Amino acid sequence: MATDTVQPKNKIHPHKFTLWVGIGSIVMMFAGLTSAYVVKRSQANWQSFEIPQAFWYSTIVILLSSLTIHLSAKAFKERMMARYRKLLTITLVLGALFVVTQYIGFSDLWRNGFTLQSSVSYSFLYVIVGLHGLHVVGGVIALVVMSLKAFSNKQRNYSIVPVELIATYWHFVDILWIYLLLFLIAIR
Amino acid sequence: MSTATLETAAHHEAHHGDHHGDHHHHETFITKYVFSQDHKTIAKQFLVTGIIWAFIGGLFSVIFRLQLADPNATYPWLEDLLGHWAPGGKLQPEFYYALVTMHGTILVFFVLTAGLSGTFANFLIPLQIGARDMASPMLNMLSYWFFFLASVIMMSSLFVQTGPASGGWTIYPPLSALGEASSGSKIGMDLWLVSMAMFIVSSLLGGLNYITTILNMRTKGMSMTRMPLTIWALFFTAVLGVLSFPVLLSGAILLLFDRNLGTSFYLSDIVVAGKILPNEGGSAILFQHLFWFLGHPEVYIILLPAMGMSSEILSVNSRKPIFGYMAMVGSLFAITILAFLVWAHHMFVTGLNPFLGSVFVLLTLLIAVPSAIKVFNWLTTLWRGNIRFTPGMLFAIGFVSLFISGGLTGIFLGNSALDIHLHDTYFVIAHFHIVMGVASFFGMYAGVYHWYPKMFGRYMNNTLSYIHFWVTIIGAYLIFWPMHYEGLAGMPRRYYDFSNWESFKMFGDLNQFISMIALIVFAAQLLFVINFFYSIWKGRKVTEANPWKANTLEWTTPIRPGHGNWPGDIPEVHRWPYDYSKDGKDFIAQDVPVGADESKH
């Protein structure tokens, strides 16, 4: 009578499922922040702002990185390990570049007098974009770990799961960025 | 990478059905009891940490009840205990607020969230759905250690010079945002926020795991509708936590910015101590929205596990199937949805648009429907049952009683018009303590008494348990019932001394009475603590695998299950968990195949 669970083929891997639920909770955090933003904006003395130019470069960078990580995961599936490692490294560099361009955008703002304290709208801009940046940094750290493993001679890992996990997360921070950018442009 | 191998090993077993349930690798003291990845050990860690916190939180309430009993009395031993917070044995007003704040914070978050769902979600989910462990034992372990870190930080805030946070457990700005505003708003508040951030990380890691495990790791035959109601309740609890805690995190992050980096999310036009602050453009109400968007689901995060465990325990000890299984699941679901749509009923008197208020009244009162369904089903489960009054059963019945009493006053408070009079009075205190605080505590006690044999392989002492139950239930009603009258008379909460108020002087004796009972009830809880720890080592040993004659899978494991839970294969499930008194049989466990001559259920 006793048999263990047999996983059907189409069933999602538990770790992937965990990631999706985790993404749900990150979405709730940003939903909280953006709705606070909307509530605050409808009140008196709201000051509009300009999106720093560097953010456009970071948008291009993160879109590219989404493409490279997708190709990287594809290469992994086709067991083209050299290509996988190369694309993973490119993604890592692009991820770091995204953080740098964000930083440049913020320091431009700061130099022009739009500091964190200058008005509530800028405070929101710094906090919302900054928190997204932290999530990207988290992804970059994961990418560093992944590439260290990929280049290591000691470990041979052929499980697709970690690769797909990081790819999913990376697409998520990409989409989140696009959403936040559109949100901030539309509702300033 | 022993962690990784363990994780993958657990996986392989769950997925491929090989025959290595027990882990034979060497375990040191550290990996077995400290940095353990076994869900049962993690559950016990949560429980013991929760008990320690409950002692501290309860002690705080005793101290501030002493102040309310006799505002002019001095207790020299208080100075020994609290130092400069009670010079000459007289509690300082600032520290009174700190005690009230920490009592709320500790009980709501550290005891009834982490201690309750942390314990029982960890313990029961894998055992009752038939899994070797959680989906990710590693994240599960991290969940406890983040909670531990949060505990250490919160504990340390009790010892700083300016004292712990003291703006109420809801930490409303501007009071909580400005260090100049009160001594409790200085470093103590920062520690509170950092600790809560760690706490949120902990409950998110836990919640992710619970949801994933329930949805993905069930044994063969365990369809969703064959899950015990405990698991359903813990599932919805986790969903609530995962969706609402991040919003509190947003609110807390903005508050941290306001406190330390000069932003004005919540601050505008403020004068503190004659000084005009530069902050402009913020809104304090914004924080309340963010806070209560978590805060309201939070009360169901606390209550749902108690509901689930009581359902299970009532059915087992009535020797009857639970009445209306699907209605129970449906009402849990309805409560989960409604929990997100009622937060503004905490804000009726903040200048909320009355039209908006009436929408929230409607949604709030709607919760009465699923709640009433649940109460009806519990009572009909008990009805003409063959009841065994085990300590767990008594606490489960006590839970139902308290849920009814406390729920009824919720209907009063849910009305925005009545709330103008009742808000911030002892009526509110009475309501939420009975329906959420004490009721959930009863659910937790029921769970501890019922699953203690599974946790430690021993029983708790019955006589002490019965004394504990009767003192606690009678005491809880004696403490909180009179508070309804005080509240209706307008007596406000959070006051340090009512003797200066002509209107509330008449409650002096009543307050004394309440404090006396509180002291007795606190002493009875110590009885539980002694019983709990004594029985771990010296309790009567469990000799049969299924002492309660229950149907669920945890009783098919050995008396002291190892890591992996089942030494052989995981049992297959053939039926729902509530086949009690069916076809002339007392109980039919879930892993028994359906016989040919069996009637349908």
Interface residues (C-beta under 8 A of the other chain):
Chain A: M1 A2 T3 D4 T5 V6 Q7 K11 I12 P14 H15 F17 T18 V21 G22 G24 S25 I26 M28 M29 F30 A31 G32 L33 A36 V39 K40 Q43 N45 W46 L116 Q117 S119 V120 S123 F124 V127 L131
Chain B: H11 E13 A14 H15 H16 G17 D18 G130 A131 A135 S136 L139 L204 G207 L208 N209 I211 T212 T213 L215 N216 M217 R218 T219 K220 V242 L243 S244 F245 P246 V247 L249 S250 G251 I253 L254 F257 L261 G262 T263 S264 F265 E280 G281 G282 S283 L286 H289 L290 F293 G568 D569 I570 P571 E572 D591 P593
